[in-house]
Amino acid sequence: MLENLLTFLKNKEILILGFGIEGESTYRFLRKYFPEKRIYIADSNLNLLNEKLELVEDINLEVSLGDNYLNAIEKYDLIIKAPGVSFRNIDISIFQNKIYSQLELFLEFVNVFSIGVTGTKGKSTTSSLIYKVLKDQEIDTFLLGNIGEPIFNDIDMIKKGSIIVLELSSHSLEYVKKSPNIGIILDIFEEHLDYYKSFEKYVEAKFNIAKYQNNSDYLIYNYDNQNMKQFKYHYKENDYAVSVECIPNTKNKIYLSNNFIYCNNKKIINIDEKINLKGMHNINNIMFALGVCNILNLDMNKAVYSIKEFKPLEHRMEYIAKINGIDFYDDSIATIPEATINAIKSIENVNTIILGGKDRGVNLDELITFLKNSNIENIICIPKTGIYIKDAMQFSNKNVQYVDNLKDAVSIAKKITKRNCVCLLSPAASSYGYFKNFEERGNLFKKYVLE
């Protein structure tokens, strides 16, 4: 399966740009197949060689570290860029055609069926759900990308006939020139405004999941999302529209009517039945998964059973425990206001909410209005967006408090939350700058709750 890829890489002077999880995966892949090849690494981390001693021992390796790590990158034949490296304020016109990623190389040179899932929220749940449905129908499948292993970790295990499910961020899609066989865009909201030159560039990156498809490929898209409508993408005849209402004038559609999900006017599942995934945003995720099932002609009854049995992922409206009569939920994945609003709508009896995180310039007005009109009594704010939320809520009838760390927020929540009610961590902001990632934030929240 790898012959074409290895032939393409063989005589190239390759720069690995960014040495995080994916960059290290790229390095190990190249070393496995080209043990004597001269490889170049560029990363902003000055301490990289102290942290990765194996690199020091590699005599066929050159590294460029620190603030000037991007200097002279145009001289290489091929730049394999990690998703986290931003070119926001850099003119890349000289070398843009040299920029690749694991995703691009996989889609371009490995001939296997792929399903790509993107969107501002819901990617991990939807890609995991699709993966479970495929596995339950005994299809050889891999879950790769953001949620699973980096693509190159498992690439040599892929066989002809495998189906690859890829969770894809806008960062990984930004420079691709190839799209998966089935592309999914769950939704698009304001996020990552610190990474892109404009919100329009963020939307454009998301739509790269379908931009290079041919007429035999499929895009499953959110018919209701206003940001996607404004992009005015020209959808193909094959494409599937997903909506919470009946959709006119589309050949393929998945929609909700009278609490039933329909696929091309065929009744599939009653959402009032026992389903572990809660909330309308998860019903939306289920509808996209059913679209994949229909395209692949899977056994729909088995698919429905798999969907009902699917357990929510960690840090996604995750129930932790009842402590002194208070139910605690971890929704650390909620890094945008829309996700927090969805969580509040989905979980009953939220009495206390903990909010705040990195300020990435996302508009919080809708969330603040929603909180003012909600039944939530206690709002505990943490840095940095929590400062803005506290100020905006000062004339409301809510008990609004500001603390400078998560541990104190949990301690206060234990004291002020009403018994038989819920305390919810749903930050509506990124964790970066205060935590390593949303997982660390969620794990610490759980630790403080259970202490």
C-alpha positions in Angstrom: 0.0 0.0 0.0 2.9 2.4 0.6 4.9 2.0 -2.6 3.7 5.2 -4.2 4.3 7.2 -1.0 7.8 5.9 -0.4 8.7 6.5 -4.1 7.5 10.1 -3.7 9.6 10.7 -0.5 12.7 8.8 -1.5 14.8 11.5 -3.2 13.3 14.6 -1.5 15.1 16.9 0.9 12.5 16.8 3.7 11.9 19.3 6.5 9.7 18.2 9.4 8.1 21.5 10.6 6.9 21.2 14.2 8.0 18.4 16.4 4.9 17.6 18.5 3.0 14.3 18.5 2.6 14.3 14.7 6.0 15.6 13.9 7.6 12.9 16.0 5.4 10.4 14.2 6.6 11.7 10.9 10.2 11.4 12.0 9.8 7.8 13.2 8.1 6.9 9.9 10.9 8.4 7.8 13.6 6.7 9.9 11.9 3.3 9.6 11.9 3.4 5.8 14.9 5.7 5.1 17.4 5.0 8.0 20.3 6.8 6.2 18.3 9.7 4.8 19.3 13.3 5.8 16.3 14.7 7.7 15.7 18.3 8.9 13.6 19.4 11.8 12.4 23.0 12.6 10.6 23.8 15.9 10.2 26.8 18.1 11.1 24.7 21.2 14.7 25.5 22.1 14.9 22.6 24.6 13.8 20.0 22.1 17.1 18.1 22.0 17.2 17.9 25.8 13.7 16.5 25.8 14.3 14.1 22.9 17.8 12.6 23.4 17.4 10.1 20.6 17.6 13.1 18.2 21.1 13.9 19.4 22.3 10.5 18.5 20.9 10.7 14.9 24.0 11.6 12.8 21.8 12.2 9.7 19.7 14.9 11.3 19.8 18.7 11.3 17.7 20.8 13.6 16.7 24.5 13.6 15.2 25.6 17.0 14.0 28.8 18.7 12.4 32.0 17.4 14.0 31.8 14.0 13.1 28.2 13.3 11.1 29.3 10.2 14.1 30.8 8.5 15.1 29.4 5.1 12.4 26.8 5.0 11.8 27.5 1.3 15.1 25.7 0.5 13.7 22.2 1.1 11.9 20.1 -1.5 9.2 19.1 0.9 7.8 20.6 4.1 5.8 18.2 6.2 4.0 20.6 8.5 2.4 19.8 11.9 -1.1 21.1 12.3 -0.2 23.4 15.2 2.3 25.5 13.2 0.6 28.8 12.0 1.6 30.9 9.0 -0.8 33.6 10.0 1.6 36.6 9.6 4.0 35.0 7.1 4.2 35.3 3.4 4.3 31.7 2.2 3.8 32.3 -1.5 7.4 31.2 -2.2 7.0 27.7 -0.7 3.3 27.1 -0.4 3.3 24.4 -3.1 5.9 22.5 -1.0 3.7 22.3 2.1 2.3 18.8 2.9 1.0 17.0 6.0 0.6 13.4 7.0 -3.1 13.8 5.9 -2.2 15.1 2.5 0.4 12.5 1.8 -2.0 9.8 3.0 -4.8 11.0 0.8 -2.6 11.5 -2.2 -0.5 8.3 -2.2 -2.4 5.6 -0.3 -5.2 4.1 -2.3 -7.8 3.3 0.4 -11.3 4.5 1.2 -11.4 7.4 3.6 -14.1 9.2 5.7 -13.0 12.6 7.0 -14.9 14.3 9.8 -14.5 18.0 10.6 -16.5 20.8 12.2 -16.0 23.2 15.1 -17.6 20.8 17.6 -18.6 17.2 17.6 -15.7 15.8 15.5 -14.4 13.3 18.1 -17.8 12.0 19.0 -19.0 11.6 15.4 -15.7 10.0 14.1 -15.7 7.6 17.1 -19.4 6.8 16.5 -18.8 6.0 12.8 -15.7 3.9 13.7 -17.8 1.9 16.2 -20.6 1.3 13.6 -18.1 0.1 11.1 -16.3 -2.2 13.6 -19.6 -3.7 14.8 -20.3 -4.6 11.2 -16.9 -6.4 11.0 -15.3 -3.9 8.6 -11.6 -3.5 8.8 -11.3 0.1 9.9 -8.9 2.5 11.6 -9.6 5.7 13.6 -6.8 8.2 12.9 -6.1 11.9 13.0 -6.9 14.2 15.9 -8.6 11.6 18.1 -6.7 8.4 17.2 -3.1 7.7 16.4 -1.3 10.1 14.0 -1.8 8.7 10.5 1.8 7.6 10.0 1.7 5.5 13.2 -0.7 3.0 11.6 -0.2 3.6 7.9 1.7 0.4 7.3 -1.1 -1.7 8.9 -3.7 -0.5 6.4 -4.8 -3.1 3.8 -6.6 -2.8 0.5 -10.3 -2.8 1.5 -9.8 -1.0 4.8 -11.9 2.0 5.6 -10.1 4.9 7.4 -12.0 7.3 9.6 -10.2 10.6 10.1 -10.9 13.3 12.6 -9.7 16.4 10.9 -9.1 19.9 12.4 -9.1 23.0 10.2 -5.3 23.2 10.8 -4.8 19.8 9.2 -7.0 20.7 6.3 -5.6 24.2 5.6 -3.2 23.3 2.9 -4.5 20.0 1.5 -5.0 19.5 -2.2 -6.8 16.2 -1.9 -10.1 15.4 -0.1 -11.5 12.1 1.4 -14.1 10.0 -0.3 -16.7 11.0 2.2 -16.3 14.4 3.8 -18.3 15.6 6.8 -18.7 19.1 8.0 -20.7 19.0 11.2 -20.9 22.7 11.9 -18.8 25.9 11.8 -18.7 28.5 14.6 -16.1 31.1 15.6 -13.0 29.5 16.9 -9.2 29.6 16.4 -9.4 33.3 15.5 -5.8 33.6 16.9 -4.6 31.1 14.3 -6.1 32.5 11.0 -6.0 35.8 9.3 -9.8 36.0 9.3 -12.8 33.9 10.2 -13.4 33.4 6.4 -10.0 31.7 6.2 -11.0 29.3 9.0 -14.3 28.5 7.1 -12.3 28.0 3.9 -10.0 25.5 5.6 -12.9 23.5 6.8 -14.4 23.3 3.2 -11.1 21.9 1.9 -12.5 18.5 3.1 -14.7 18.6 0.0 -13.0 21.1 -2.3 -11.0 18.4 -4.2 -13.6 15.6 -4.3 -14.8 14.2 -7.6 -18.4 13.6 -8.6 -18.4 10.0 -7.2 -17.4 11.3 -3.7 -19.8 12.6 -1.0 -20.0 15.6 1.3 -22.4 15.4 4.3 -23.0 18.9 5.5 -25.0 20.9 8.0 -27.9 22.5 6.1 -28.9 24.7 9.0 -25.5 26.3 9.9 -25.5 30.0 9.0 -21.8 30.3 8.7 -21.8 27.5 6.1 -24.7 29.1 4.2 -22.8 32.4 4.0 -19.8 30.6 2.4 -22.1 29.7 -0.6 -20.4 26.4 -1.4 -21.5 24.7 -4.6 -22.7 21.3 -3.4 -22.6 18.2 -5.7 -25.7 16.1 -6.6 -24.3 13.3 -4.5 -24.0 15.3 -1.3 -26.2 14.8 1.7 -27.9 17.7 3.6 -28.5 17.3 7.4 -31.1 19.3 9.1 -33.4 19.3 12.2 -36.3 20.1 9.8 -37.5 18.6 6.6 -35.3 19.8 3.7 -36.8 20.9 0.3 -35.1 20.5 -3.1 -32.2 18.2 -2.2 -31.7 14.7 -3.6 -30.1 13.3 -0.5 -31.1 14.4 3.0 -31.2 13.4 6.6 -33.6 15.2 8.8 -35.7 15.2 11.9 -39.5 15.1 11.9 -41.8 14.3 14.8 -38.9 13.0 16.8 -37.8 10.5 14.1 -34.6 10.7 12.1 -35.3 10.1 8.4 -32.8 9.3 5.7 -34.1 10.0 2.2 -37.6 9.9 3.6 -37.1 6.5 5.2 -37.8 6.4 9.0 -34.6 5.3 10.8 -34.7 5.9 14.6 -36.9 7.5 17.2 -34.8 10.0 19.3 -37.0 9.4 22.3 -35.7 5.9 22.6 -32.9 5.2 25.1 -29.8 6.6 23.5 -26.6 7.3 25.6 -25.7 10.4 23.6 -27.7 13.3 25.1 -28.7 16.7 23.6 -29.7 18.0 20.2 -26.1 18.5 19.2 -25.5 14.8 19.7 -28.7 14.0 17.7 -27.0 16.1 15.0 -23.9 13.9 15.2 -26.0 10.7 15.0 -27.6 12.0 11.8 -24.2 12.4 10.1 -23.2 8.9 11.1 -26.4 7.6 9.6 -25.6 9.4 6.4 -22.3 7.4 6.2 -24.3 4.2 6.9 -26.6 5.0 4.0 -23.8 5.8 1.6 -21.9 2.6 2.4 -25.2 0.5 2.3 -24.6 -0.9 5.8 -27.1 -2.9 7.8 -29.2 0.0 9.2 -30.7 -2.0 12.0 -27.3 -3.0 13.3 -26.1 0.6 12.9 -29.0 1.8 15.0 -28.1 -0.7 17.7 -24.5 0.4 17.7 -25.5 4.1 18.0 -27.8 3.4 20.9 -25.0 1.5 22.7 -22.3 4.1 22.1 -21.0 5.7 25.3 -20.1 9.4 25.4 -16.4 10.2 25.3 -14.5 11.6 28.2 -14.8 15.3 29.0 -18.0 15.7 26.9 -20.9 16.3 29.3 -19.3 13.4 31.3 -21.0 12.6 34.6 -18.4 12.4 37.4 -20.2 11.7 40.7 -22.7 12.8 43.2 -20.9 14.6 46.1 -22.9 15.7 49.1 -26.1 15.7 47.0 -24.5 17.6 44.0 -24.1 16.0 40.6 -20.9 17.1 38.9 -20.4 17.1 35.1 -17.2 17.6 33.1 -17.7 19.3 29.8 -14.1 20.6 29.4 -14.3 20.0 25.6 -16.6 23.0 25.4 -14.2 25.6 24.0 -16.8 27.8 22.3 -20.0 29.5 23.6 -22.3 27.4 21.4 -21.0 24.2 23.0 -21.6 25.5 26.5 -25.2 26.6 25.6 -25.8 23.0 24.2 -24.5 21.5 27.4 -26.8 23.6 29.6 -29.8 22.7 27.4 -28.9 19.0 27.5 -28.3 18.6 31.3 -31.2 19.3 33.6 -31.0 21.3 36.9 -27.7 23.1 36.3 -27.4 25.3 39.4 -23.7 26.2 39.1 -21.5 26.6 36.1 -17.7 27.2 35.9 -16.7 29.3 32.9 -13.5 30.8 31.4 -10.3 30.2 29.6 -8.0 31.6 26.9 -9.3 34.7 25.2 -9.2 34.1 21.4 -11.4 36.9 20.4 -14.6 34.9 20.2 -17.8 36.8 20.7 -19.4 35.9 24.0 -22.6 38.1 23.8 -25.0 35.3 22.9 -23.7 33.2 25.8 -24.0 36.0 28.3 -27.6 36.7 27.2 -28.4 33.0 27.5 -26.9 32.9 31.0 -28.9 35.9 32.1 -32.2 34.3 30.9 -31.3 30.8 32.3 -32.2 29.2 35.6 -28.6 28.9 36.6 -28.1 30.7 39.9 -24.3 30.5 40.4 -21.7 31.5 37.8 -18.1 31.0 38.8 -15.6 32.7 36.4 -11.9 31.8 35.9 -9.2 33.5 33.8 -9.2 34.9 31.3 -12.5 35.2 29.5 -14.1 34.9 33.0 -13.1 38.5 33.7 -15.2 39.7 30.8 -18.1 37.4 31.7 -18.1 38.6 35.3 -18.2 42.3 34.2 -21.0 41.6 31.7 -23.1 39.8 34.3 -22.7 42.4 37.2 -26.2 43.8 36.9 -27.9 40.4 36.5 -29.7 38.6 39.3 -27.0 35.8 39.4 -24.5 35.0 42.0 -21.3 35.7 40.0 -17.9 35.1 41.5 -14.4 35.3 40.0 -11.5 33.2 41.2 -8.1 32.8 39.6 -7.8 29.0 39.5 -9.9 25.9 38.9 -9.3 24.4 42.3 -10.8 27.3 44.1 -13.7 27.3 41.6 -14.6 23.7 42.5 -14.2 24.4 46.3 -16.7 27.3 46.0 -19.1 25.2 43.8 -19.2 22.5 46.5 -20.4 25.1 49.0 -22.9 27.1 47.0 -24.6 24.6 44.7 -28.0 23.5 45.8 -28.5 19.8 46.7 -30.1 17.6 44.1 -28.8 20.0 41.4 -25.8 20.1 39.0 -22.5 21.8 39.0 -21.2 21.9 35.4 -17.7 22.7 34.1 -18.3 24.0 30.6 -15.7 26.8 30.0 -16.8 28.2 26.6 -13.1 28.9 26.0 -9.8 27.2 25.1 -7.6 25.7 27.9 -4.3 26.8 26.4 -2.2 29.1 28.4 -3.6 27.7 31.7 -3.6 23.9 31.0 -1.8 21.7 28.5 -5.1 20.9 26.8 -8.8 20.4 27.5 -8.1 16.8 28.8 -5.8 18.1 31.5 -8.3 20.7 32.5 -11.1 18.1 32.7 -8.9 15.6 34.6 -8.0 18.2 37.2 -11.6 19.2 37.5 -12.5 15.6 38.3 -9.6 15.3 40.7 -10.7 18.4 42.6 -14.3 17.2 42.7 -13.4 13.8 44.1 -11.0 15.1 46.7 
